[in-house]
Amino acid sequence: MRICLLTPDPHHPLLAATTALLTPHHEVTWLDPTGLRDFPGPSDLSDVYLLKTRTPRALALARHLEEHGAPVLNSAAATELCQDRTAMADVARRAGLPFVATRTEPSLAPLVAAGEPAAPVVVKSRHSRRHDLVARVDDAAGLRELAARWPDEPVVVQPFTPNDGWDHKLWVVADQVFAALRRSELAEAVPGSRTRALAPGELPAGWAELARRVGEVFALDVYGVDLLDAGGAPVIVDINAFPGIRGQHGAPEALAALALRTATGSRRPRVPAVP
């Protein structure tokens, strides 16, 4: 089989470990969509592509490959859906998922003009990308300061969910769930705090099934779900297509097996919901 990684960094720990598992019996190559001048033609296609980058050029390449019959994990449509936090929230809540309440603003200016917020909120860039805006805002003064630094940024606004300051990070590869506790970027830093892997039995009841349900709704095969424990009930605050899944025992093996099943046609790509 020919497996191609769509990424600028084939040495990423997850991809490198997956490549090491596949190369004894299969051909693994990689393409950096950013610097790619010409897209592969029908005669040059690999058996499966792993989409580990989410730039516009990468999504255009993924669509090109899909149009020529090549399977891509995750699909361009599913990956793009997870980049728009407005669409993400809409799809999740209409599917009955416990996604945090989300509203969209063209910028922070309308909130500043209204004198918001009256209670702590979380403000995020509407379009998910590297180094985007994610911040907790406690009062109008904090919002004005944030608006001065991000004057034209389209945003989503979510009520702050009281929690213990730790995010539950759940990652799924072909329905196999991996999990860890990580200090929230919105919480006060704790000296020496590190990401701690969680065994499946350490997750609250029903959380693994909830993570798998996210994959069904969003047509994702490799993805992450960020959950907060709100008094014993899970609240989804973000969904990511093809995250890093660093340091999770068994993740490279699950990804290698998924790639081979998809290449042989025994696992069909899912179709995402339409927001």
Summary of the structure (lengths in Angstrom):
residues: 275
radius of gyration: 19.5
end to end distance: 35.0
largest distance: 61.9
contacts: 865
relative contact order: 0.17
helix: 32%
strand: 27%
